Amino acid sequence: MAEIKDPENTIIMTLKDGDVVIALMPDVAPQHSERMKELARAGKYDNVCFHRVIDGFMAQTGDVAHGNMENDFNLGRAGTGGSDLPDLPAEFSRIPHARGTLGAARSANPNSANSQFFINFKDNDFLNGQYTVYGQVISGMEHVDAITRGEPPMNPDRMISVKVAADV
């Protein structure tokens, strides 16, 4: 596991194959970073599926309303919801959508990000300046690479648990 320099702004996401350590970027996207910590601390991301996983592009998850595979799960609705918290304003930056970055998923409205996010499998520069980047995988990217593909996958993988490193 990577050295954790800022436990309060580091996420440990447990997947089927192991832990993924994500350094949040509160200096770049403070509201998105805070939202991820808030939902992680409330256990909202635990057991949420990866509902859209496109080979050579990204893995999307975080629908806390419809994606929890242990609570009224409906794969057909996964990806259509968010949390009961208000949507977030865009926090666009010059940080590129490089391999391993976290991007805030949203609708066509730039200020509609809520709980969903994606992890880039490769550099996706065409997303730069259009989606908020607020984290970077610092270890365990091989576990992200192993997530089952599909839109949606027939047997989706899930985030087993998501914790703030300071709380572990």
Long-range contacts (C-beta under 8 A, 24 or more apart in sequence): 1-139, 1-140, 2-138, 2-139, 4-165, 7-164, 7-165, 7-166, 8-37, 8-164, 8-165, 8-166, 9-33, 9-37, 10-138, 10-164, 10-165, 10-166, 11-36, 11-37, 11-40, 11-135, 11-162, 11-163, 11-164, 11-165, 12-162, 12-163, 12-164, 12-165, 12-168, 13-45, 13-140, 13-159, 13-161, 13-162, 14-159, 14-160, 14-161, 14-162, 14-163, 15-140, 15-143, 15-144, 15-146, 15-147, 15-157, 15-158, 15-159, 15-160, 16-143, 16-146, 16-157, 16-158, 16-160, 17-142, 17-143, 17-146, 18-140, 18-143, 19-139, 19-140, 19-143, 20-137, 20-139, 20-140, 20-141, 20-143, 20-144, 21-137, 21-138, 21-139, 21-140, 21-165, 22-102, 22-135, 22-136, 22-137, 22-138, 23-135, 23-136, 23-138, 24-134, 24-135, 25-95, 25-133, 25-134, 25-135, 25-136, 28-91, 28-93, 28-95, 28-133, 28-134, 29-91, 29-93, 29-104, 29-132, 29-133, 29-134, 30-91, 31-88, 31-89, 31-91, 32-88, 32-91, 32-104, 32-113, 32-132, 32-134, 33-134, 33-135, 35-83, 35-85, 35-88, 35-114, 35-115, 36-117, 36-134, 36-135, 37-164, 38-85, 39-64, 39-83, 39-85, 39-115, 39-162, 40-162, 40-163, 40-164, 41-164, 41-167, 44-83, 44-115, 45-115, 45-159, 45-161, 45-162, 46-159, 46-160, 46-161, 46-162, 47-71, 47-158, 47-159, 47-160, 48-158, 48-159, 49-73, 49-75, 49-78, 49-152, 49-156, 49-157, 49-158, 50-147, 50-148, 50-153, 50-156, 50-157, 50-158, 50-159, 51-75, 51-78, 51-79, 51-152, 51-153, 51-156, 52-79, 52-118, 52-151, 52-152, 53-147, 53-148, 53-149, 53-150, 53-151, 53-153, 53-156, 53-157, 54-149, 54-151, 55-121, 55-149, 56-121, 56-122, 57-120, 57-121, 57-122, 57-124, 58-103, 58-118, 58-119, 58-120, 58-121, 58-124, 59-118, 59-119, 59-121, 59-144, 59-147, 60-105, 60-116, 60-117, 60-118, 61-116, 61-117, 61-118, 61-158, 61-159, 62-105, 62-115, 62-116, 62-117, 63-115, 63-116, 64-115, 65-115, 69-156, 69-158, 75-152, 75-156, 76-152, 78-152, 78-156, 79-116, 79-152, 82-114, 82-115, 82-116, 83-114, 83-115, 85-114, 85-115, 86-114, 87-111, 87-112, 87-113, 87-114, 88-113, 88-114, 88-132, 90-132, 91-132, 91-134, 92-129, 92-130, 92-131, 92-132, 93-132, 93-133, 94-128, 94-129, 95-133, 96-123, 96-125, 96-128, 96-133, 97-123, 97-124, 97-125, 97-127, 97-128, 97-131, 97-133, 98-123, 98-136, 99-123, 99-141, 100-136, 100-137, 100-138, 100-141, 100-144, 101-133, 101-135, 101-136, 101-137, 102-133, 102-134, 102-135, 102-136, 102-137, 103-127, 103-131, 103-132, 103-133, 103-134, 104-131, 104-132, 104-134, 105-131, 106-131, 119-144, 121-145
